[in-house]
Amino acid sequence: MPSRPIALNAEATESLAKSCAAQGIQRFTFGSSCSVYDSLPPGVVYDEDAVLTPRGAYAGSKAQAEVYLRESTSTDFRPTILRQGTV
């Protein structure tokens, strides 16, 4: 059985995205996290091209969901990923 973060963040996101795409919903917004950058050294510029270096189950599950969404992007399904910072 998958861990709770993986089930909630990765698998549920994939299932929801598949359902939306099947219903013809083209836009999908995913609230990710800056924790996908956990292991990068200080001073690195973090943008959408930065390497994902998650550490821990939560960050890994968010990164896994992002990878799925990027791979599922098409002309009919266009997800937007927001990497929200930690205050």
C-alpha positions, 0 to 999 in steps of 0.5 A: 500500500502506498504511503499517505502522501503518495496516495494523497498527492501523487495518485489522487492528482493523477486520477483527478487529472485523468478524469478531467481529461476524459470529461474534456476539461482542458485546464487543470491547476495543481498546487505543488510546493517549493519542497520539490527543491529540498536538496538544492544548494543555497544561491541556486535560482529556482525556476520551472527548469530547475532540477527537482530534488525532493527529500522526503515523502511529501516532497517526493509525492508532489514531484511525482504528481508534477512529472505525471502532469507534465507528461500528460500535457497535450493540446487537449489537456494543459495543466498549470503547476504552481510551486508555492513557497513556504513562509 
